[in-house]
Amino acid sequence: MPNAENVVVGTLRSMLKRRKHSGPAVTVDAELYGDLGLDSLEVAELSAVLEDEMGSDPYTEGQSPRTVGEVIAFYEE
């Protein structure tokens, strides 16, 4: 299985780079909605990429992570 932190952080950085995000860096403490400013379409994209790369994702499992670290923790459980 790929390293969860690398996949999650890498995916988010790629998404933010596409929209020229100039806010806070992608860290484990960064809030997905507040700090990184993700909208519902971007969360859906994140969910799809995580499903493809990791075989599952927290959103389809009924979880609603608020931070990057919470997304990573889903895979470490």
Phi and psi in degrees as GROMACS dihedral restraints (atoms count N, CA, C in turn):
[ dihedral_restraints ]
;  ai    aj    ak    al  type     phi  dphi    fc
    3     4     5     6     1   -63.0    20    10
    4     5     6     7     1   158.6    20    10
    6     7     8     9     1   -68.6    20    10
    7     8     9    10     1   119.9    20    10
    9    10    11    12     1   -59.4    20    10
   10    11    12    13     1   -45.3    20    10
   12    13    14    15     1   -62.1    20    10
   13    14    15    16     1   -42.9    20    10
   15    16    17    18     1   -62.9    20    10
   16    17    18    19     1   -42.0    20    10
   18    19    20    21     1   -67.6    20    10
   19    20    21    22     1   -48.2    20    10
   21    22    23    24     1   -64.2    20    10
   22    23    24    25     1   -51.9    20    10
   24    25    26    27     1   -64.7    20    10
   25    26    27    28     1   -43.2    20    10
   27    28    29    30     1   -61.7    20    10
   28    29    30    31     1   -42.6    20    10
   30    31    32    33     1   -63.7    20    10
   31    32    33    34     1   -46.4    20    10
   33    34    35    36     1   -63.2    20    10
   34    35    36    37     1   -43.2    20    10
   36    37    38    39     1   -60.6    20    10
   37    38    39    40     1   -42.3    20    10
   39    40    41    42     1   -62.9    20    10
   40    41    42    43     1   -44.8    20    10
   42    43    44    45     1   -62.2    20    10
   43    44    45    46     1   -44.7    20    10
   45    46    47    48     1   -69.4    20    10
   46    47    48    49     1   -34.8    20    10
   48    49    50    51     1   -63.7    20    10
   49    50    51    52     1   -38.8    20    10
   51    52    53    54     1   -59.8    20    10
   52    53    54    55     1   -36.8    20    10
   54    55    56    57     1  -100.4    20    10
   55    56    57    58     1    13.7    20    10
   57    58    59    60     1    56.5    20    10
   58    59    60    61     1    46.3    20    10
   60    61    62    63     1   -62.2    20    10
   61    62    63    64     1   128.9    20    10
   63    64    65    66     1  -116.8    20    10
   64    65    66    67     1    13.9    20    10
   66    67    68    69     1   -84.0    20    10
   67    68    69    70     1  -156.7    20    10
   69    70    71    72     1   -58.3    20    10
   70    71    72    73     1   155.4    20    10
   72    73    74    75     1   -70.1    20    10
   73    74    75    76     1   160.8    20    10
   75    76    77    78     1   -80.3    20    10
   76    77    78    79     1   105.9    20    10
   78    79    80    81     1  -125.9    20    10
   79    80    81    82     1   169.3    20    10
   81    82    83    84     1   -64.6    20    10
   82    83    84    85     1   -24.2    20    10
   84    85    86    87     1   -88.2    20    10
   85    86    87    88     1   -10.1    20    10
   87    88    89    90     1   -66.0    20    10
   88    89    90    91     1   133.8    20    10
   90    91    92    93     1   -81.3    20    10
   91    92    93    94     1   132.8    20    10
   93    94    95    96     1   -60.7    20    10
   94    95    96    97     1   -44.2    20    10
   96    97    98    99     1   -88.4    20    10
   97    98    99   100     1   -46.8    20    10
   99   100   101   102     1   -71.9    20    10
  100   101   102   103     1   -62.2    20    10
  102   103   104   105     1   -73.2    20    10
  103   104   105   106     1   -45.6    20    10
  105   106   107   108     1   -91.1    20    10
  106   107   108   109     1   -14.3    20    10
  108   109   110   111     1    66.9    20    10
  109   110   111   112     1    30.5    20    10
  111   112   113   114     1   -65.4    20    10
  112   113   114   115     1   143.5    20    10
  114   115   116   117     1  -105.9    20    10
  115   116   117   118     1   178.9    20    10
  117   118   119   120     1   -63.1    20    10
  118   119   120   121     1   -34.5    20    10
  120   121   122   123     1   -67.9    20    10
  121   122   123   124     1   -38.0    20    10
  123   124   125   126     1   -69.8    20    10
  124   125   126   127     1   -35.6    20    10
  126   127   128   129     1   -65.8    20    10
  127   128   129   130     1   -38.8    20    10
  129   130   131   132     1   -63.6    20    10
  130   131   132   133     1   -40.1    20    10
  132   133   134   135     1   -64.7    20    10
  133   134   135   136     1   -45.0    20    10
  135   136   137   138     1   -58.1    20    10
  136   137   138   139     1   -45.2    20    10
  138   139   140   141     1   -58.0    20    10
  139   140   141   142     1   -46.1    20    10
  141   142   143   144     1   -64.5    20    10
  142   143   144   145     1   -43.0    20    10
  144   145   146   147     1   -65.3    20    10
  145   146   147   148     1   -43.5    20    10
  147   148   149   150     1   -63.9    20    10
  148   149   150   151     1   -38.8    20    10
  150   151   152   153     1   -60.1    20    10
  151   152   153   154     1   -45.3    20    10
  153   154   155   156     1   -66.1    20    10
  154   155   156   157     1   -45.5    20    10
  156   157   158   159     1   -80.0    20    10
  157   158   159   160     1   -36.7    20    10
  159   160   161   162     1  -111.1    20    10
  160   161   162   163     1   -10.7    20    10
  162   163   164   165     1    89.7    20    10
  163   164   165   166     1    -8.6    20    10
  165   166   167   168     1  -163.4    20    10
  166   167   168   169     1   171.2    20    10
  168   169   170   171     1  -151.7    20    10
  169   170   171   172     1   154.7    20    10
  171   172   173   174     1   -65.2    20    10
  172   173   174   175     1   -29.5    20    10
  174   175   176   177     1   -68.7    20    10
  175   176   177   178     1   -44.1    20    10
  177   178   179   180     1   -74.5    20    10
  178   179   180   181     1   -13.8    20    10
  180   181   182   183     1   -91.0    20    10
  181   182   183   184     1     7.8    20    10
  183   184   185   186     1    86.0    20    10
  184   185   186   187     1     8.8    20    10
  186   187   188   189     1   -96.8    20    10
  187   188   189   190     1   156.3    20    10
  189   190   191   192     1  -131.6    20    10
  190   191   192   193     1    76.9    20    10
  192   193   194   195     1   -62.4    20    10
  193   194   195   196     1   143.9    20    10
  195   196   197   198     1  -103.7    20    10
  196   197   198   199     1   -22.8    20    10
  198   199   200   201     1  -123.1    20    10
  199   200   201   202     1   163.4    20    10
  201   202   203   204     1   -58.4    20    10
  202   203   204   205     1   -42.7    20    10
  204   205   206   207     1   -60.9    20    10
  205   206   207   208     1   -35.7    20    10
  207   208   209   210     1   -68.2    20    10
  208   209   210   211     1   -34.4    20    10
  210   211   212   213     1   -66.2    20    10
  211   212   213   214     1   -45.9    20    10
  213   214   215   216     1   -62.1    20    10
  214   215   216   217     1   -42.8    20    10
  216   217   218   219     1   -60.2    20    10
  217   218   219   220     1   -31.6    20    10
  219   220   221   222     1   -54.5    20    10
  220   221   222   223     1   -38.8    20    10
  222   223   224   225     1   -84.2    20    10
  223   224   225   226     1   -16.8    20    10
  225   226   227   228     1   -92.2    20    10
  226   227   228   229     1    -5.1    20    10
